[in-house]
Each structure stands twice: as C-alpha cells, then as structure tokens.
Amino acid sequence: MKKVVLTTGGTGGHIYPALAIAKELKNREVETLFIGSKYRMENELVPENGFDFIGLDIKPIKITNIKSIYRLFKSIIKSITILYKENIDCIIGFGNYISIPVLIAAFLLGKKIYLQEQNINLGLANRVFYRVSQKIFVAFDKTYEDIPRKYQHKVMVTGNPLRKEFRYIDREEEREKLKIGNNEKILLVIGGSLGAKKINEAILNNWDELFKNLDIRVYWATGKNHFDEINNKIRKRKPNDVIKPYFDNIAKIMAASDLLICRAGALTVSEVIELQKPSIMIPYKSSDVGQKQNAELLKKIGAAKVYDEDNSDEAIKEAINLIKNEKLLKKMKNNLVLIKKGNSTLKIVNEIDIWRN
C-alpha cells in the first residue's frame, strides 16, 4: 500500500486543507500519517478525524535561542527516524514552522516533497523548500510573483483544498431549511473560533440599526471568548437573529447568506470564492499571516470591500447598506467566478507522483 506523510499544524488554515487531501487519499486506499506539533491543535483535530498522528516537540523557531535550536534538531532526528521506518512514498508540507523538521528530514532521505500554500504570499517554510520540491500547489495566480522564473515550472495553481461540505451545497436548499423568507437578507458575521474583539464591538455599536432592519437576519459567531459578555449586553433582538460562540454548520449558513463580515484568512477567502459570497473583510492586523494581501485580491476584482480593524464601525455601516443593494451584490458575486479554480483537492491528489508502480 502507498503511504504519504502530511506535515502541518498550528492553525485550522493549515490543518483543514491537509485533512481534505488526506480524506481523498484514503478514498484511493492510500495510507496517511500526519506529523505536527504536540503542542498545537492538530494534536487533537487530526485524530478526531480518524487519522494517525505523531507529535513533535516543536515550537516557534528562534535562531538566537539555544533551547529552540535544540528542539528543532531533536525534531529533525525524530522525523528522520519516522520517515525511514515508515517507508514513505512522499511528503506533503502545508507550510508553517511545524513542517520544517519533517521537510528537512525528507530532503536528507531523498524523499519526494510536495508543498501547498494557502495564502497569496509564500510562508517561510514554503519559501525555503520550493527549490527542492517536486511541485508546489498554490491557491492564487499572484503567488507566481514570489517564485523565480526558473522554478515556476513547479508551480500549479489549484485553489485551496476545502472540506467536502463546501463543495456540494445548494443555496436555495439551505435557505429553505433555515426557513428564510424570499425578501429576507442573511448577514453572517464570523471572526474566527476565538472571536474578533473589534468586529464584535462594532456590531454591538450598530446593533440598534440592525435591529430596526426587520428584513435582515443576523447570524453572528462571536467566538467562544466573547459570547457570554455579548449575550449579556444585547437586550433586544429579532426572533430570527442567531448569536452563538460558533456555528457547527457554518458551510450551510454561509451558503444561505447574502453577505459576510469576516476576517481574510486563506481558507475563509477560499470558502468565499467557492460559494461566491460578497463580503466585507476586516483582515487581522498582524503582518505575518497574509490576511491583508488575501483581502486585497478580492477587493481588486470587485468582490469584497476591505476595512482595517480601526474602521470596523464604518465596515458594519457599509454592510447594512450593501446588503440592500441587490445589483451590486450580484456584480460582486459574478466577479468571484473569475478566480474560482474548481476542485483543488482532486487536482492536487492527481498530481502527486505515487500512482506508478
């Protein structure tokens, strides 16, 4: 039986694409093994999805810290041992510092390396290893600009692998299930699993206006850290407004929605593209996560409005006006077709060179 190692971790944005690939490999009777950090969410999320997982003693790498360098060296040695013992056909890295020890081990053992980049700009791990990879699968055409011409033959623009529920879903069917009226508009607010403080505060500041608009139904995922506080502050709400820490059925609500207020993580952007949803994006401020660049891509093609966190109040006011503008919403939706890439999971799995005897 063929066997593939997937190395990923840290955040859902890195882990969920790897899980999508792993499920397709499993369908084709390919054995998979995940290697990540024993300190991050992959340690629980991967086994919960039914896949084997090995956790390394790896944390953010600081080259000036002796303990950090020792951890990295120890993780490389353990990765070499694992890859040698498991008789791996290839390794797929999904970015993040967590993948670095495994990719170093794969290179030293002469194993085939494939990479997948979720964001517009290449992350550190993928910038280091694309030269020695068989192929690098990128989500957006613009990523070509990060790669010198002599290596661009390795690049394949596939889009991001998404969970199956985002691929086979019907807007009208989901609206019917949620009992959404013909004239009712759905505003979905999501700020990540922990929540987005400034987005939540801006929604609260504009809550009276949202409450007055009877034809706008609000689905608001506050994040688990903010739910109790927000729930206590809201004294009035329309009967159909839904406020929760997070939504287990997010794909269904997103499919049914007319407009999203959201961050601009790579997977969120890819889900917006797949479901063709107009959006108001408020990127996370940190410069090392690529959200600003992701959001600007959609802004450039006229598919999203983009605001920084300090202008979150203005963003919510824009959303209240935009959701009533059917003509502009339709135009934004149609613009997303321009960058939709199809089923990236199948494209990536088909390109991995493990199928020959």
Steps between C-alpha positions, in 0.01 A plus 500: 500500500618852418574725797510880520607726785320831544679754717295790622375676806453808709169630367193371321612687190792258468328189638166490315655498150720209611197314632319551169796347315527215752134407457538482123815287537310270735226464237772376265631253759817696572622483860571836662695619802489852642803652673456827687561663835384332819421847637258626233143426390599229249584278798124461562340599169679245282420191717141626535477471121622139509862540387825388661701780655849538645579814698844659503651711777501806278409862578560826308863495388727772640853475363640702792351264759708190583197310633307571178789381283531185711127430456535542124801268484322238713189524278709453185660184644159364603358582154787315329429196717127511420539543125764227477293255706168571326634454143328813372421559132487880532450790739255787461576815701230757569718783624562629853820453705360166615568345160868601492652202694311247286592672175867510601483129583328425168770689309782318683337162425436585135121474532265675257377831641179680402386832645167677530469874567169638624575874491583734214858548623722201576561429867851440639499120477382497140747776404782283631396168345338574161840464331525132602131415456346299219211747480352782700121537491386859550157646556537820298657601169678794664725263698708449184656838578666355812683234299796558262426417137732199489286328767157601372463175306447336840204720584141388447212733582230281651313708755484383861376151593170547681288282721251296298200683645603819320507329161160333480250745640202688356407854603126470451481166676683638805284812509192280497635291789564817701149627413632821347234721340523610136560863598726419794874575484752293694801679651761256631765630740800278576828596663672168562459235770617730780318803361608843381467762772482811279253343257279395792517848652406655166198270467390599850542870415271454200261252655207744526520562124515127427205445734292760312559327165238228524597349165859432613554178696834496683704184556780608732784272613652697787781256581500304822702763690244776440162326497393539864589869512321577173195291586462693826527837327233439236164589646296466183523292187277395215348151546702360207838648596743225604794580728735217599867452591545318170294308243551127445308532173697800371508373139119485490454846650765645270331343199167655602645845577486815288800677651788408732691711749817307565876483539714420195674177590595286203225244556233761561594667173493165319159416648369841392627431148358148487154609618519832309413718797540879504686606812615779726849394608678629809845336490682405817761770562808280546734535201615137505172327415440643152137599558538851361639363172225237482228763547654741249479232232120489534479878526699537177251293300199674657386202708555641850518823699803517728539693827769498765412420860505863610218569253281207602207731583509639147514144364179402679321810374615409147365146546155627602481709182663246268273210594204699363675567168400195299662624179842551660482170692435317173794674334732409790381140484563478127850643542593205721448264207815652347726340760313180580732202437276193530569195716854564626505184711467276194749709303766466771452130564508424128834682467679314779736251336425188701268324258762333283625156593 
